[in-house]
Amino acid sequence: MIAFKFTKTYGAEYISHLDLLRHIYRTLRRAGIPVNYSGGFHKHPRIFLNNPLGTGIKSVAEYATIDTPFDGDFAGVFNAHSPAGIKCLKWAHVKDNQNYANCIVKCTYSAEGIPPFDIAALLARESIEITDMRGRKVDIRPRIYAVERQDDGLVFTLGCGENNLRPDLFCDYLCSVYGGRAKNITKTASEMSGGEFV
């Protein structure tokens, strides 16, 4: 098996999670990298991605595991056949599926367009209630780990997996309170419970 870290930029951020899976599979086929299939009647390629990223959000910290016997220069071959925005940054041979959908617990993002505000006051609040995509009232404060101003942008770390908070919803909340309009939201890092694969 091969685990790899990849980008989702230069227009690839508008590809849905399911279409991203298809793009990666087609890239592997073009590159001549074989992929093992699941058993059963409806077989599918054994490609495992991390949690879905909201459409329109860029990333330089996406992860996937591929069940493959390939033993060559994975990054070189993959990148030579992949779309511009989907590029392998690093890779490693692993024994098992890394299950990134479960082991990634926090993600760090950057965003532009949000004006300066009192970050200490925000983090001092015991609860921050928003309405999620399903119309439910949710307290997002336990899912906010860090917020800081860097240059003209904002950098923040949010929960992922079972404790997930979408960065676009967080930015929407900030803009509703402090004004501005968030743009160029980018995932810059993913923190895993067991440490990164390489």
VEXDREN-2710 file (C-alpha; in Angstrom, 1 decimal):
% VEXDREN-2710
k/r/px/py/pz
1/MET/0.0/0.0/0.0
2/ILE/1.0/3.6/-0.6
3/ALA/0.0/6.6/1.6
4/PHE/0.5/10.0/0.1
5/LYS/-0.1/13.7/0.8
6/PHE/-1.5/15.8/-2.0
7/THR/-2.8/19.2/-3.0
8/LYS/-6.2/20.4/-4.0
9/THR/-5.6/23.7/-5.7
10/TYR/-5.6/25.6/-9.0
11/GLY/-9.3/24.8/-9.6
12/ALA/-9.3/21.3/-8.1
13/GLU/-10.9/22.8/-5.0
14/TYR/-14.2/22.9/-6.9
15/ILE/-14.1/19.1/-7.5
16/SER/-16.5/17.3/-5.2
17/HIS/-15.2/14.5/-2.9
18/LEU/-16.6/11.7/-5.0
19/ASP/-15.3/13.3/-8.2
20/LEU/-11.9/13.7/-6.5
21/LEU/-11.8/9.9/-6.0
22/ARG/-12.6/9.4/-9.7
23/HIS/-9.9/11.9/-10.7
24/ILE/-7.3/10.1/-8.6
25/TYR/-8.3/6.7/-10.0
26/ARG/-8.1/8.0/-13.5
27/THR/-4.7/9.5/-12.8
28/LEU/-3.4/6.2/-11.5
29/ARG/-4.7/4.5/-14.6
30/ARG/-3.0/7.0/-16.9
31/ALA/0.2/6.6/-14.9
32/GLY/0.1/2.8/-15.2
33/ILE/-0.1/2.4/-11.4
34/PRO/-2.2/-0.7/-10.7
35/VAL/-4.8/-0.6/-8.0
36/ASN/-6.2/-3.6/-6.2
37/TYR/-10.0/-4.0/-6.0
38/SER/-12.4/-4.9/-3.2
39/GLY/-14.1/-8.3/-3.3
40/GLY/-17.8/-9.0/-3.7
41/PHE/-20.2/-8.4/-6.6
42/HIS/-19.7/-4.6/-6.8
43/LYS/-16.0/-4.3/-6.9
44/HIS/-14.4/-0.9/-6.5
45/PRO/-10.7/0.3/-6.4
46/ARG/-9.2/0.4/-2.9
47/ILE/-8.5/4.1/-2.7
48/PHE/-9.1/5.7/0.7
49/LEU/-9.3/9.5/1.2
50/ASN/-9.4/11.7/4.3
51/ASN/-12.6/13.5/5.3
52/PRO/-14.4/15.4/2.6
53/LEU/-13.4/19.1/2.2
54/GLY/-16.0/21.7/1.4
55/THR/-16.3/22.6/-2.3
56/GLY/-14.2/25.7/-3.0
57/ILE/-11.8/25.2/-0.1
58/LYS/-8.2/24.8/-1.2
59/SER/-5.8/22.4/0.5
60/VAL/-2.1/21.5/0.6
61/ALA/-2.7/18.8/3.2
62/GLU/-5.0/16.1/1.8
63/TYR/-4.2/12.5/2.4
64/ALA/-5.0/9.2/0.7
65/THR/-4.0/5.5/0.9
66/ILE/-4.0/3.3/-2.2
67/ASP/-3.9/-0.5/-2.2
68/THR/-1.2/-1.1/-4.9
69/PRO/1.8/-3.2/-5.5
70/PHE/3.6/-0.3/-7.3
71/ASP/7.2/-0.1/-6.3
72/GLY/8.6/2.8/-8.3
73/ASP/8.8/6.6/-7.9
74/PHE/5.2/7.2/-7.0
75/ALA/5.3/11.0/-6.8
76/GLY/7.2/11.4/-10.1
77/VAL/4.9/9.1/-12.0
78/PHE/1.6/10.3/-10.4
79/ASN/2.5/14.0/-10.8
80/ALA/3.4/13.5/-14.5
81/HIS/-0.1/12.3/-15.2
82/SER/-2.2/14.3/-12.7
83/PRO/-4.3/17.5/-13.2
84/ALA/-2.5/20.8/-12.3
85/GLY/-4.2/21.1/-8.9
86/ILE/-3.8/17.6/-7.7
87/LYS/-0.1/16.9/-7.0
88/CYS/1.6/14.4/-4.6
89/LEU/3.8/16.3/-2.1
90/LYS/5.2/13.2/-0.4
91/TRP/4.5/9.5/-0.1
92/ALA/5.5/6.3/1.7
93/HIS/4.9/2.6/1.6
94/VAL/2.6/1.4/4.5
95/LYS/1.4/-1.9/5.6
96/ASP/-2.2/-1.1/6.2
97/ASN/-4.9/1.5/5.2
98/GLN/-4.0/4.6/7.3
99/ASN/-7.7/5.4/7.7
100/TYR/-7.2/9.2/7.5
101/ALA/-10.9/9.8/7.7
102/ASN/-10.7/8.7/11.4
103/CYS/-7.2/9.5/12.5
104/ILE/-7.1/13.2/11.4
105/VAL/-8.3/15.1/14.5
106/LYS/-7.5/18.7/13.8
107/CYS/-6.9/20.8/10.7
108/THR/-5.3/24.3/10.3
109/TYR/-6.6/26.7/7.8
110/SER/-5.8/30.2/6.5
111/ALA/-8.2/32.7/5.2
112/GLU/-8.2/36.3/3.8
113/GLY/-10.9/39.0/3.9
114/ILE/-11.8/38.8/7.6
115/PRO/-11.1/42.2/9.4
116/PRO/-9.1/42.4/12.7
117/PHE/-11.1/41.6/15.8
118/ASP/-10.5/40.7/19.4
119/ILE/-9.3/37.1/19.2
120/ALA/-8.8/36.8/22.9
121/ALA/-12.5/37.7/23.6
122/LEU/-13.6/35.2/21.0
123/LEU/-11.6/32.4/22.6
124/ALA/-12.7/33.4/26.1
125/ARG/-16.3/32.7/25.3
126/GLU/-17.7/29.5/26.8
127/SER/-20.0/28.8/23.9
128/ILE/-20.6/30.0/20.3
129/GLU/-23.8/28.8/18.8
130/ILE/-24.4/28.7/15.1
131/THR/-26.9/27.0/12.7
132/ASP/-25.2/24.2/10.8
133/MET/-25.9/23.1/7.2
134/ARG/-28.8/20.9/8.4
135/GLY/-30.5/23.8/10.3
136/ARG/-29.5/22.5/13.7
137/LYS/-28.2/24.8/16.5
138/VAL/-24.6/23.7/17.4
139/ASP/-22.1/25.0/19.9
140/ILE/-18.9/25.2/17.9
141/ARG/-16.6/26.6/20.7
142/PRO/-15.3/23.2/21.7
143/ARG/-14.2/22.6/18.1
144/ILE/-12.1/25.8/17.9
145/TYR/-8.5/25.1/19.0
146/ALA/-6.6/28.2/18.0
147/VAL/-7.1/31.5/16.1
148/GLU/-4.3/34.0/15.3
149/ARG/-3.7/36.9/12.9
150/GLN/-0.8/36.4/10.5
151/ASP/0.1/39.3/8.2
152/ASP/-3.2/40.3/6.5
153/GLY/-4.9/36.9/7.0
154/LEU/-6.3/34.7/9.7
155/VAL/-4.9/31.3/10.7
156/PHE/-7.1/28.9/12.7
157/THR/-7.2/25.3/13.9
158/LEU/-10.5/23.5/14.0
159/GLY/-11.7/20.0/14.9
160/CYS/-12.0/17.3/12.3
161/GLY/-13.5/13.8/12.2
162/GLU/-16.1/13.3/15.0
163/ASN/-15.4/16.8/16.2
164/ASN/-15.6/18.4/12.8
165/LEU/-16.1/22.1/12.1
166/ARG/-16.2/23.2/8.5
167/PRO/-13.9/26.2/7.9
168/ASP/-16.3/27.9/5.7
169/LEU/-19.0/27.8/8.4
170/PHE/-16.5/29.2/10.9
171/CYS/-15.6/32.0/8.5
172/ASP/-19.3/32.7/7.8
173/TYR/-19.8/33.1/11.6
174/LEU/-16.8/35.5/11.9
175/CYS/-18.0/37.6/9.0
176/SER/-21.5/37.8/10.3
177/VAL/-20.2/39.2/13.6
178/TYR/-17.1/41.2/12.5
179/GLY/-17.9/42.0/8.9
180/GLY/-15.8/41.3/5.8
181/ARG/-16.0/38.5/3.4
182/ALA/-13.8/35.4/3.7
183/LYS/-11.9/34.3/0.6
184/ASN/-9.0/32.0/-0.3
185/ILE/-9.8/29.6/2.5
186/THR/-7.0/27.0/2.4
187/LYS/-6.2/23.9/4.5
188/THR/-2.5/24.2/5.4
189/ALA/-2.0/21.3/7.8
190/SER/-3.7/18.2/9.2
191/GLU/-2.9/16.8/12.7
192/MET/-3.3/13.0/13.2
193/SER/-3.9/11.1/16.4
194/GLY/-1.0/8.7/15.7
195/GLY/1.4/11.1/14.0
196/GLU/2.0/11.6/10.3
197/PHE/2.9/8.6/8.2
198/VAL/6.4/10.0/7.2
END
